[in-house]
Amino acid sequence: MLRSFEDVEIVGEGSNGSEAVELIEREKPDLALLDLQMPELDGLSVVRLLRKDATPLVAFVTAYDEYAVRAFELNAVDYLLKPVESARLRQTLNRAHERLEQADFRSKEASHLRAAAADYEASIQPDYLERIPVRERSEIILLPVQNIASVVADGELLHITTATNEHYSINYRLKELETRLNPAKFTRLSRGTIVNIEMISRVSPMPGGTFVVTLTNNQKLPASRLQSRILRDSLLSM
């Protein structure tokens, strides 16, 4: 269908999310059509992993009408419902042309898409995460959530430390990640720190009624006064 439009040049096609990231960053297309549900990485994970300077315009593709939430209308170029009709695809291409005429569209698109991903995930209340895709040089690692010891916020970055003291960083908001982690497995220590409850090995009282928590990987992390009280009530009583 895309080949039937004279103003379209197809520069690549990926069969899964990992291939999509590699293709987009190599080819730097003007527009990417991303399915929301793909093997390995879904469409939203692809958006989050893309470098800002390589983020194209994006139109999400889905078979489910309930996924076509207002966030896409506001922040993505468009969303397409399967089966995609030629006239509807033409509208999407026209919208892409309009945005391409705007100055510095790539940096604007990156921030818009991250906002769309956050709004979408908040609206559908997804299942708890089992794996988190993280970048390590040119590779994408699927990090099992059960191996995560702690997550510490640093501005727009989240620093993840595993049970074996491996370190990764992702671009994500701590508040949004918290909603996707099982609260029976993870708890906050402070405004900027989440830890795996099963990896808490020691809780040391500090002056002022706070705690320092030691994890099985020997990380020592302070708990705020409020969270120390919550820990005392939930974990330190029988």
Secondary structure, DSSP 8 states (H G I E B T S, - for coil): -GGG-TT-------SSHHHHHHHHHHH--SEEEEESS-SSS-HHHHHHHS-GGG--EEEEEES-GGG--HHHHHHSSEEEESS--HHHHHHHHHHHHHHHTSTTHHHHHHHHHHHHHHHHHHHH-----SEEEEEETTEEEEEEGGGEEEEEEETTEEEEEETT--EEEEE--HHHHHHTS-TTTEEEEETTEEEEGGGEEEEEEETTTEEEEEETT--EEE--HHHHHHHHHHTS--
